[in-house]
Amino acid sequence: MASDKITSLSDADFDSEVKQAELPVLVDFWAPWCGPCKAIGPMIDELAEVYDGKIKFAKMNVDDCPGTPGRFGIRAIPTLIIFKNGEVADQVTGAIGKSQLVAMLDKV
């Protein structure tokens, strides 16, 4: 992971890191073999810096942690979900553009 502003999640700590977070949380569900995941990685790192203190950023490797993606019905990656007050506030699947992601973040 390129940024120290991004939390690496596991099934075990998902609820404490995301559901109980005081800030909205963007979770990037990804895998190392996923080309589109790698493509949006630098954008996620950059936005984690821009939104530092406003939105928490986290990544979950779906290969290492299959339980949580299953809970949210994730069938394709990358999937980005924004949680606010422990609930899903917005969700998008696939490699999206920076402007689309910024619009999602600005809504929360």
NUKOL-973567 format. One record per residue (C-alpha): residue in one letter; residue number from 0; x, y, z. Coordinates in steps of 0.02 Angstrom, whole numbers, padded with zeros to 5 digits. Example, Ala and Ser with C-alpha at 12.3 -4.5 7.8 and 13.67 -1.06 7.14 Angstrom:
BEGIN
<atom resn="A" resi="0" east="00615" north="-00225" up="00390"/>
<atom resn="S" resi="1" east="00684" north="-00053" up="00357"/>
This chain:
BEGIN
<atom resn="M" resi="0" east="00000" north="00000" up="00000"/>
<atom resn="A" resi="1" east="00072" north="00166" up="-00052"/>
<atom resn="S" resi="2" east="-00011" north="00281" up="00074"/>
<atom resn="D" resi="3" east="-00003" north="00280" up="00263"/>
<atom resn="K" resi="4" east="-00174" north="00363" up="00256"/>
<atom resn="I" resi="5" east="-00255" north="00198" up="00203"/>
<atom resn="T" resi="6" east="-00304" north="00063" up="00327"/>
<atom resn="S" resi="7" east="-00285" north="-00118" up="00277"/>
<atom resn="L" resi="8" east="-00440" north="-00214" up="00332"/>
<atom resn="S" resi="9" east="-00473" north="-00395" up="00378"/>
<atom resn="D" resi="10" east="-00637" north="-00487" up="00410"/>
<atom resn="A" resi="11" east="-00593" north="-00483" up="00596"/>
<atom resn="D" resi="12" east="-00573" north="-00294" up="00612"/>
<atom resn="F" resi="13" east="-00699" north="-00235" up="00482"/>
<atom resn="D" resi="14" east="-00837" north="-00192" up="00605"/>
<atom resn="S" resi="15" east="-00723" north="-00099" up="00726"/>
<atom resn="E" resi="16" east="-00632" north="-00004" up="00587"/>
<atom resn="V" resi="17" east="-00782" north="00034" up="00474"/>
<atom resn="K" resi="18" east="-00949" north="00009" up="00561"/>
<atom resn="Q" resi="19" east="-00894" north="00101" up="00719"/>
<atom resn="A" resi="20" east="-00791" north="00237" up="00633"/>
<atom resn="E" resi="21" east="-00831" north="00417" up="00674"/>
<atom resn="L" resi="22" east="-00789" north="00475" up="00498"/>
<atom resn="P" resi="23" east="-00867" north="00410" up="00336"/>
<atom resn="V" resi="24" east="-00760" north="00267" up="00269"/>
<atom resn="L" resi="25" east="-00720" north="00226" up="00088"/>
<atom resn="V" resi="26" east="-00680" north="00041" up="00073"/>
<atom resn="D" resi="27" east="-00591" north="-00019" up="-00084"/>
<atom resn="F" resi="28" east="-00624" north="-00205" up="-00110"/>
<atom resn="W" resi="29" east="-00480" north="-00265" up="-00221"/>
<atom resn="A" resi="30" east="-00361" north="-00408" up="-00264"/>
<atom resn="P" resi="31" east="-00178" north="-00408" up="-00317"/>
<atom resn="W" resi="32" east="-00216" north="-00494" up="-00484"/>
<atom resn="C" resi="33" east="-00352" north="-00367" up="-00532"/>
<atom resn="G" resi="34" east="-00293" north="-00247" up="-00668"/>
<atom resn="P" resi="35" east="-00430" north="-00115" up="-00643"/>
<atom resn="C" resi="36" east="-00394" north="-00121" up="-00454"/>
<atom resn="K" resi="37" east="-00213" north="-00077" up="-00489"/>
<atom resn="A" resi="38" east="-00267" north="00060" up="-00609"/>
<atom resn="I" resi="39" east="-00371" north="00153" up="-00479"/>
<atom resn="G" resi="40" east="-00247" north="00124" up="-00336"/>
<atom resn="P" resi="41" east="-00146" north="00284" up="-00363"/>
<atom resn="M" resi="42" east="-00307" north="00387" up="-00372"/>
<atom resn="I" resi="43" east="-00366" north="00312" up="-00206"/>
<atom resn="D" resi="44" east="-00196" north="00351" up="-00128"/>
<atom resn="E" resi="45" east="-00205" north="00531" up="-00191"/>
<atom resn="L" resi="46" east="-00383" north="00559" up="-00129"/>
<atom resn="A" resi="47" east="-00338" north="00484" up="00042"/>
<atom resn="E" resi="48" east="-00216" north="00630" up="00059"/>
<atom resn="V" resi="49" east="-00342" north="00759" up="-00003"/>
<atom resn="Y" resi="50" east="-00483" north="00700" up="00113"/>
<atom resn="D" resi="51" east="-00371" north="00664" up="00264"/>
<atom resn="G" resi="52" east="-00469" north="00702" up="00422"/>
<atom resn="K" resi="53" east="-00635" north="00706" up="00328"/>
<atom resn="I" resi="54" east="-00652" north="00529" up="00260"/>
<atom resn="K" resi="55" east="-00561" north="00372" up="00314"/>
<atom resn="F" resi="56" east="-00492" north="00264" up="00174"/>
<atom resn="A" resi="57" east="-00473" north="00076" up="00185"/>
<atom resn="K" resi="58" east="-00432" north="-00071" up="00072"/>
<atom resn="M" resi="59" east="-00486" north="-00252" up="00087"/>
<atom resn="N" resi="60" east="-00403" north="-00392" up="-00012"/>
<atom resn="V" resi="61" east="-00550" north="-00503" up="-00061"/>
<atom resn="D" resi="62" east="-00436" north="-00655" up="-00083"/>
<atom resn="D" resi="63" east="-00371" north="-00642" up="00095"/>
<atom resn="C" resi="64" east="-00538" north="-00592" up="00172"/>
<atom resn="P" resi="65" east="-00685" north="-00674" up="00082"/>
<atom resn="G" resi="66" east="-00811" north="-00656" up="00224"/>
<atom resn="T" resi="67" east="-00844" north="-00470" up="00220"/>
<atom resn="P" resi="68" east="-00864" north="-00454" up="00030"/>
<atom resn="G" resi="69" east="-00990" north="-00595" up="00042"/>
<atom resn="R" resi="70" east="-01089" north="-00499" up="00173"/>
<atom resn="F" resi="71" east="-01108" north="-00354" up="00054"/>
<atom resn="G" resi="72" east="-01145" north="-00458" up="-00101"/>
<atom resn="I" resi="73" east="-00986" north="-00405" up="-00192"/>
<atom resn="R" resi="74" east="-00972" north="-00506" up="-00353"/>
<atom resn="A" resi="75" east="-00845" north="-00401" up="-00450"/>
<atom resn="I" resi="76" east="-00694" north="-00295" up="-00408"/>
<atom resn="P" resi="77" east="-00645" north="-00162" up="-00389"/>
<atom resn="T" resi="78" east="-00796" north="-00115" up="-00285"/>
<atom resn="L" resi="79" east="-00792" north="00046" up="-00186"/>
<atom resn="I" resi="80" east="-00917" north="00067" up="-00043"/>
<atom resn="I" resi="81" east="-00935" north="00222" up="00063"/>
<atom resn="F" resi="82" east="-01000" north="00188" up="00237"/>
<atom resn="K" resi="83" east="-01075" north="00327" up="00342"/>
<atom resn="N" resi="84" east="-01130" north="00294" up="00521"/>
<atom resn="G" resi="85" east="-01097" north="00109" up="00489"/>
<atom resn="E" resi="86" east="-01218" north="00099" up="00342"/>
<atom resn="V" resi="87" east="-01186" north="00091" up="00155"/>
<atom resn="A" resi="88" east="-01203" north="00269" up="00090"/>
<atom resn="D" resi="89" east="-01144" north="00241" up="-00089"/>
<atom resn="Q" resi="90" east="-01068" north="00102" up="-00193"/>
<atom resn="V" resi="91" east="-00989" north="00082" up="-00364"/>
<atom resn="T" resi="92" east="-00911" north="-00066" up="-00454"/>
<atom resn="G" resi="93" east="-00775" north="-00054" up="-00585"/>
<atom resn="A" resi="94" east="-00635" north="00066" up="-00622"/>
<atom resn="I" resi="95" east="-00712" north="00238" up="-00612"/>
<atom resn="G" resi="96" east="-00643" north="00408" up="-00653"/>
<atom resn="K" resi="97" east="-00576" north="00528" up="-00524"/>
<atom resn="S" resi="98" east="-00717" north="00653" up="-00550"/>
<atom resn="Q" resi="99" east="-00848" north="00518" up="-00518"/>
<atom resn="L" resi="100" east="-00761" north="00463" up="-00358"/>
<atom resn="V" resi="101" east="-00740" north="00643" up="-00298"/>
<atom resn="A" resi="102" east="-00926" north="00672" up="-00326"/>
<atom resn="M" resi="103" east="-00964" north="00517" up="-00220"/>
<atom resn="L" resi="104" east="-00849" north="00575" up="-00081"/>
<atom resn="D" resi="105" east="-00917" north="00753" up="-00082"/>
<atom resn="K" resi="106" east="-01095" north="00687" up="-00058"/>
<atom resn="V" resi="107" east="-01050" north="00613" up="00112"/>
